[in-house]
Every structure is written in C-alpha cells, then in structure tokens.
Amino acid sequence: MSLIYKILARSEWDEALASGYFVGSTVDLADGFIHFSTGTQAPATARLHFAGGSDLMLLSVEATRLGETLRWEAARNGDLFPHLYGPLAVAEVVDARPAPTVADGTIDLGDLTR
C-alpha cells in the first residue's frame, strides 16, 4: 500500500464527513488542487505550514486508488508531491486521526512508515 497524507483542520474534515467529499483547504482551493504529502514529506509539511496549529487531523489515503486525478509534481526542493485535481471522496480515506500539537508547537503525526 502506498499511502499519502493530508493535514487539515478538524472543522474541514467534519464538513467533508457531512457532504461525503473534501474539496480542499483555502490554499488547495487557491492552487486548484488538494495538496498531499508522502510519509517522508509530511513532517516538514507539518512544520512549515501547520506549526502551532490546533485541532488538526491527519488523513491517510491509498494513492493508487485516486487514479488519473492524482499527479506527482515538483514542489519544495524539487521533490515530487502528490496533488489531487478534484475532490477527495471520504470513502477513499483509509484512516483519519487527530494530529495533536505538542508542547513545543510541533504537530505529532505518529508513525508514517506503514
């Protein structure tokens, strides 16, 4: 299984659960795609874009199930990041869990090596 990850506000996840789809966070909507990270990229994404945040969630999604709407594109440091061009069906999320902020302001993503 090849998992990719999305960090988002719990309120955004609650909206997705209610509608059946996650259409993106503010930055996703502005960029025209939903930003994801691999397990090795997610800690830096959390540090750069979510440090000090609160009430966050971490979604795990099987990359191969997203088909042609998922594209791997160069971003930070030339790394290829997964970008989803379209909404994410809640049914495609294999795990959704809290991503708590710890005392030093970092986000605890847990083990992303699976």
C-alpha positions in Angstrom: 0.0 0.0 0.0 1.3 3.4 -0.9 -0.2 5.9 1.5 -0.2 9.7 1.1 -1.3 12.2 3.8 -3.3 15.3 4.2 -3.2 17.6 7.2 -6.3 19.7 7.7 -8.4 21.4 10.3 -10.9 19.2 12.1 -13.7 21.5 11.0 -12.8 20.9 7.4 -12.9 17.1 8.0 -16.3 17.5 9.7 -17.6 19.3 6.6 -16.2 16.6 4.4 -17.9 13.9 6.5 -21.2 15.8 6.2 -21.0 16.2 2.4 -19.1 13.0 1.5 -16.3 14.9 -0.1 -13.3 17.1 0.9 -12.9 19.8 -1.7 -9.8 21.4 -0.2 -8.5 23.8 2.3 -8.1 27.5 1.5 -4.6 27.0 0.0 -5.9 24.0 -2.0 -8.7 26.0 -3.5 -6.4 28.8 -4.4 -3.9 26.5 -6.1 -6.5 24.4 -7.9 -5.6 21.0 -6.4 -5.5 19.3 -3.0 -2.0 19.2 -1.5 -0.9 15.8 -0.1 2.5 14.6 1.2 4.3 11.3 1.4 5.2 9.9 4.7 8.7 11.3 4.5 7.4 14.7 3.3 4.6 15.1 5.9 6.8 16.1 8.9 8.3 19.0 7.0 4.8 20.0 5.7 3.5 20.0 9.3 6.5 22.0 10.5 6.4 24.6 7.6 2.6 25.1 7.3 0.9 23.9 10.5 3.3 24.6 13.4 1.4 26.0 16.3 -1.9 25.0 14.8 -4.6 23.3 16.8 -7.4 20.8 16.3 -5.8 19.3 13.3 -6.5 15.9 11.6 -4.3 13.6 9.5 -5.9 11.8 6.6 -4.3 8.7 5.1 -5.2 7.8 1.5 -4.1 5.0 -0.8 -2.5 6.8 -3.7 -3.2 4.2 -6.3 -6.9 4.4 -5.7 -7.1 8.0 -6.9 -6.4 7.3 -10.5 -5.5 9.9 -13.0 -6.7 12.8 -10.8 -3.6 12.3 -8.7 -0.5 13.9 -10.2 3.1 13.9 -8.8 4.5 17.4 -9.3 7.7 19.1 -8.4 7.4 21.4 -5.4 9.6 22.1 -2.3 13.3 21.4 -3.1 12.3 19.8 -6.4 10.6 16.9 -4.5 7.6 15.3 -6.3 4.5 15.9 -4.2 1.1 14.2 -4.8 -1.6 16.7 -5.9 -5.2 15.7 -6.3 -7.1 17.5 -9.1 -10.6 17.1 -7.9 -12.5 16.4 -4.7 -11.5 13.6 -2.3 -14.3 11.2 -1.6 -14.5 10.5 2.1 -14.8 6.8 1.2 -11.2 6.9 -0.2 -9.8 7.9 3.3 -8.3 4.7 4.9 -7.6 6.5 8.2 -8.5 9.8 9.8 -6.9 10.6 13.2 -6.2 13.6 15.3 -2.8 15.3 14.8 -2.2 17.0 18.1 0.1 19.9 18.7 2.7 19.1 21.4 4.2 21.4 24.0 6.9 22.8 21.6 4.3 23.7 18.9 5.1 20.8 16.6 2.5 18.5 15.2 2.5 14.9 16.3 1.8 12.9 13.1 2.6 9.5 14.7 4.2 6.7 12.7 4.0 7.2 8.9 6.2 4.3 7.9 3.4 1.9 7.1 
